[in-house]
Amino acid sequence: EVDWFSLASILFLLMFAPLIVYYFIMSCDQYQCSLIDPLIDLLTGKKHLSDIWNKTPTLTYRAAGIYTLWVTFQVFLYVFVPDFCHKFLPGYVGGVQAGAVTPAGVVNKYEINGLQAWIVTHVLWFANAYYFHWFSPTIIFDNWIPLLWCANVLGYAVSTFAMIKSYFFPTNAKDCKFTGNFFYDYMMGIEFNPRIGKWFDFKLFFNGRPGIVAWTLINLSYAAKQQELYGQVTNSMVLVNVLQGIYVLDFFWNEAWYLKTIDICHDHFGWYLGWGDCVWLPYLYTLQGLYLVYHPVQLCTANAIGILVLGLIGYYIFRMTNHQKDLFRRTNGNCKIWGKKPEYIECSYMSADGTKYYSKLMTSGFWGWARHFNYTGDLMGSLAYCLTCGFEHILPYFYIVYMTILLTHRCIRDEHRCFSKYGKDWKRYTAAVPYRLIPGVF
Ligand code: NDP
């Protein structure tokens, strides 16, 4: 059943999320990244909506060509180039890997080759920038709004296709979830793991590529634009490139681990993931770099170091917390966390067919500090990206505000699910680890 609050939120997002993205990007293009000035112009009658709209770059053949080539290339790397990296990179888990068991009891196989796709793409990018000169490294920035229309076309097309597919030719009918509410089903998805053929998995492809591979390229394009406009790249831009680059590389290095996260294990594939990965992620997660093209902030050394340290500590917490849970679950608790045997709570749950299963919830390491300390680390890193932009405008701070809402909501959503799954055992766990994100506070 879909409660009214969920339905209202979904309708709000379906109507306003594309406008929010447009508003942010347009503000940079026409108002030097001020979020307030367009509103003042509109409210005082200095400008009409049509004036702003008429100044907005339209879809171009060039952008359509670039985008088609980009997505086709990523599909090619994903489907036709089996992973080679795991053969020579020690510690890297790639190649064919099994995902988690789905509610219908299916275990999907995935070709984990995201790191390889990222490396190939970036080698080509640098080869072009420094040697071949086929196109300017500012190409992404220069076509940013026309590309936005292309990303929207793909985002809507793939979400609509996924919806139609779930009715007429689902990959696994038993893993479909119909609520009967059209908007909810469109937004949150019906099929669990839609696929085309044996290997093209919608969730893995759209979550990681084209959005996350593009993330670092977008930042590089912004840095190139700064160089072109001002003859130098500021230390704030370098920090954004480095800190977000670490996050992106971490994602691909741990792509096999990613198969066990909520996105892949619990979320169905709808507009939320399809449109979100094509539009929301590449456009709004990269706002700091975009802002720095318009406002080239040069940080004093102390501030730059402070931000770098905050970002690295956040990343360390994020990675170590995720690693501790992964190790704990993989070894069924037979491991060492901070040099000691982990503490945990034994719990049980019942699957839909009535079978009883046993599991463990760790209460030591970072998981003893708070129930989602991985999110806390993520938030510290997100704050560091925003701080690189100084305090002149609020636009670059959108990311930390959004991530706080996203991860707090995710925390509550996950805990609701865990309570339904583990019942009284979950209560014992929350009594042992009483805080969610910040020990002693929340
Ligand atoms: P978690 O990795 O925190 O996984 C939550 C699940 O882990 C629970 O559902 C439960 O699953 C299990 N679990 C909970 N507590 C314990 C415990 N004490 N011991 C063992 N297992 C436990 O959540 P996500 O998948 O959401 O996040 C993964 C990472 O991805 C996070 O670091 C997050 O910050 C990041 N992320 C980033 C986003 C971005 O846009 N940048 C978006 C979303 C996530 P079970 O049913 O198996 O018990």
Boltz pocket constraint, residues with backbone or C-beta under 6 A from the ligand:
constraints:
  - pocket:
      binder: B
      contacts: [[A, 260], [A, 261], [A, 262], [A, 263], [A, 318], [A, 322], [A, 325], [A, 328], [A, 359], [A, 360], [A, 361], [A, 362], [A, 363], [A, 367], [A, 371], [A, 372], [A, 374], [A, 375], [A, 378], [A, 410], [A, 414], [A, 418], [A, 421]]
      max_distance: 6.0
